[in-house]
Amino acid sequence: MTLESAISDLQHTLGSSRTASNWRLMTRNQLAAVREALSDERFASWDGWLAARSSGSDRERQQLLARITALGTGLLDRLDTDRVASEVRRLLHDVEHYRQKMHDLVYDSVSMEIGGSE
């Protein structure tokens, strides 16, 4: 599963009725899918001017993985679904921000190989 589809599935789950008895379980499973997709997303290390950005992105990815794990661990025990949904949305926003930064990094590396715009 790609990161984009995992994010989309989690957003769909967050938008569904929180009164369903299995909402927390579905959310936890979708968080696990996002964590797995994020874990599988690795890019080669870039040299030169992209090295600092790529290592910073890798650190951010590790922090996101830790946050997903921490949130998913206690999710089934929490009763306040509105607060859980808010925390998951905040986390999802950060994951989408990370994904956009990675797309920008890939674009910049391709632009450098082709010669950039003049």
N, C-alpha and C positions, 0 to 999 in steps of 0.2 A: 504494500500500500504506500502510495506517495504521501508526502507531507501535506500537500494541498488537499487531497481527498480525506485524509484523517482530520484535518482542521474543519473541512466542510461538514463531515459527519458529526463532529463534536458540536459545531454550531447548530446543526439541526436538532441534536439531542437537547441542547440548552434551550432551544426555542419551543420544545414540546412541553406538555403539561407536567408541572412538577408535583402534581397530586398523585401521579401514578406510583404504585408501590415499588416499582423497579427502576425509578428514575435515577436514584443514586448509583445503582449497579450499572445501568447503561452509561451514565456519565463516567464512572470509573473505568469501564471497558474502553470507552472512547479515548479517555486520557492515556490509557495503556497503549492504544494504537498510535496516538500522537507521539508518545515517548519512543515507541519502537521506530517510527518513521524518522524521528529526529536523531535517534541513535545510528540509523543506517545512513544518514546524510553526512557523508564525509567528502571533502574535496582535497585534492592534492595541495601540498604546500606551495605557495607561490614565492618566487624569488623577487629580489629588488623592492620596488616601491609598494608592492602589494603584500609583502610578508607581514608587516605590522598589522594590517587590517585582517588578514586571514588568521593570525594567531589570536587577535582580539575576538574575532567571531567564534573561534573554537572555544575560548574561555566562556563566552556568552552562552554557547550551546551547552556546555557542561553545567552552567548555573541553571539554565532552563530545565535540563534533565533532572537536576536535584530538586527543583521546585515542583515539577510534575510528580516525582516520586513521593515527596512529602505530602502533597495535596491528596494524591490518590490513596495513600496509606490509611488515612483516617476518614476518608470520605463516607464509608458505609455507617460509621458510628455517629455522624453529625446529623442532627435533626432539622436544623435551620436551612432549608433548601434555598431560600432567597440569598442568604449570605454565601453559601457554597457556589451558587450560580454566579454571583458577583466576583468571587475569587477566581473562578474558572475563566470567566470572561476577561478579567485582567491578565491572567496568564496567557490566554489565547491571543490577546492583543500583543503581548510581548513576543510570542512565538511568530506571529505574522510579521512583526517588525524585524525579527531576526531573519526570517525567510526573505524579506525584501532586501535586506543588507547583503545576503548571500547572492541574490540575483544581480544586485549592483556590482558585487565583486567579480562575478563571472563575466558580466558585460564588460567591465573595465579590463579584465584580462584578455578577452577576445579583441577588444578595441586596440589594445596595445600590440597584439600579434599582427593585426591587419594594418596598423599604421595610424589609427585614430582619424579624427576628422580635421580637415584643414580649411 
